[in-house]
Amino acid sequence: MSKVYIMGIGYKPLDKRAGEIILNSKIILASKRLSEVFRGYEEYEAVRDKVKVINNVDETIAFIRAYVQDTPPNPTLGKGGHGGVVLLASGDPLFFGIGRRAVKEFGKDMVEILPDLSSIQMAFARIKEAWDDAFLISLHGGPDPGKRRRLLYEINDIPALLQRHNKIAILTDKENNPAGIAKILLKPSAVSYQLSAVRMFVCERLGYQDEKVIEGTPEGIAAMEFSEPNVVILKSEKTSSMSFPLVGNPSELHQESKEDCGQAAMTDDIGFGLKEDEIIHSRGLITKDEVRAVTIHKLRLPQKGVFWDVGAGSGSVSIEAARLYPGLRVFAVEKDDEEIRNIKENKIRFDANNIEIIKGNAPDVLTNLPSPERVFIGGSGGKLKEIIDLIAKTQASIAVINAATIETLNEAVQNLEKSGFTVEVSEVSVSRSKTVAGKKHMSALNPVFIITGEKQA
């Protein structure tokens, strides 16, 4: 099969090897925009008849697959066989680019990456700022609204990210554009993060003759329009003590002082034992500290593998598990939009990057997830039997279910035993001290049943 060369262009001339590969290539694939960029290269005239424009990524991959299977390498062009297919990419193909997809589709042995500078490198060079301390994200979801790729972060996550990182570089697109980013920073929910002195840099059409850099505040940038492509750099002075807003309506939080909100400082050095008031949650719906501790103990989580947190709520169990075991892949499954937002903010707050958030109803959304070693069910949406039936078909050796009612306890025990699990039940009754008339009294919380199902290997 012929080799595939993924070649970055846009910012500097091709080096000698890249030039030779282009000149000896059989076909050169490019999007419409990159084909226009390539016209400015000195090699273009010699190979213009080889350039084929395909704007759709899936069609490009399908074309390459068909081409390389039918085209043998040319032994007269040396080892590695120049004369294969060249796919032109923007900047560095492995920086949120087509390089990752190409390697996945065709394998490392078949693909060679020849990078240019990245647009982020160019942007920081233009504003004369170091970028080794910047947080880098892509909001570029693709040109087709119906096929937009799933992004690790969304535009609404930016205020929370700025709380942890005072310098962020963002790859944009038409939907997630500089003005839209600025408007997000002006929302009341963003103001609640008490970000100070946010400066925005919009770098338009880098590498083109009409490139431009605009610096301003979110207020100014929100009212402007910008040429594409562009990237955005945000700079913010962090508030002291890495403080965070807590539970409640974000639109109301920004009106309160730090003391009024009861904000707690984030403690990155704590591996286990997060407090309820450190975890963003809604309406008091969170697995209580003492119950969470017993639940995680019963799960006996492995250092590596897959953990499902079904009905994750605010994500408190997911967050604790992810921080304890960075090598563990944690899937937080939740259907409620408000809780999904809570999980996302908690994930950002605690740098729990090994959490993957899955929105939808269990058990339906579980079928496409990797098989788990452990499962926790905090909420089932009335589908507990169906969820347990599915878990029984996976490799999960331990499933833990928290129940607040006797009915749920009975349902969990019966279905776990029917599915071949050995079941153990613990009742956790917690009382906490509170001061009344200057004296401490104990106040009981609702008891919780912790049902542990274990399958023998």
LINSUL-V45139 format. One record per pair of residues at least 12 apart in sequence whose C-alpha atoms are under 6 Angstrom apart, sorted by the first residue. I is the first residue (numbers start at 0). J is the second residue. Records with the same first field share a line. If there is no record, write none. Layout:
# LINSUL-V45139
I=J + J
This chain:
# LINSUL-V45139
0=67 + 68 + 70 + 71
1=67 + 70 + 71 + 72 + 83
2=83 + 109
3=83 + 84 + 110
4=85 + 110 + 111
5=85 + 86 + 112
6=87 + 88 + 113 + 114
7=87 + 88 + 89 + 90 + 91 + 92 + 114 + 115
8=89 + 90 + 115
9=90 + 206
10=206
20=81
23=81 + 82
24=82 + 83
25=82 + 83 + 84
26=49 + 84
27=49 + 50 + 85 + 86
28=50 + 51 + 52 + 86
29=52 + 87
30=52 + 53 + 54
31=52
90=115 + 116 + 117
91=114 + 115 + 116 + 117
133=166 + 167
134=167
135=167 + 168
136=169
137=169 + 170
138=170 + 171
139=170 + 171 + 172
158=189
165=234 + 235
166=233 + 234
167=232 + 233
168=231 + 232
169=230 + 231
170=230
171=230
178=220 + 221
181=217 + 221
182=221
187=250
188=249 + 250
190=253
191=252 + 253
195=236
196=235
197=234 + 235
198=215 + 216 + 233 + 234
199=214 + 215 + 216 + 232 + 233
200=213 + 214 + 231 + 232
201=213 + 230 + 231
202=229 + 230
203=229
204=227 + 228 + 229
240=264
241=264
242=264
245=279
246=279 + 280 + 281
270=323
279=341
280=313
302=324 + 326
303=326 + 327
304=327
305=327 + 328 + 371 + 372
306=329 + 371 + 373 + 374
307=330 + 374
308=330 + 331 + 332 + 375
309=332 + 376
310=332 + 333 + 377 + 378
311=331 + 332 + 333
312=338
313=338 + 341 + 342
314=342
321=351
328=353
329=354
330=354 + 355 + 356
331=356 + 357
332=357 + 358
333=358 + 359
334=358 + 359 + 360
362=386
370=393
371=395
372=394 + 395
373=395 + 397 + 398
374=398
375=398 + 399 + 400
376=400
377=401
391=418
396=453 + 454
397=452 + 453
398=451 + 452
399=450 + 451
400=449 + 450
401=448 + 449
402=447 + 448
403=447
420=452 + 453 + 454
421=452 + 453
422=451 + 452
423=450 + 451
424=449 + 450
425=448 + 449
426=447 + 448
427=446 + 447
428=446
429=443 + 444
430=442 + 443 + 444
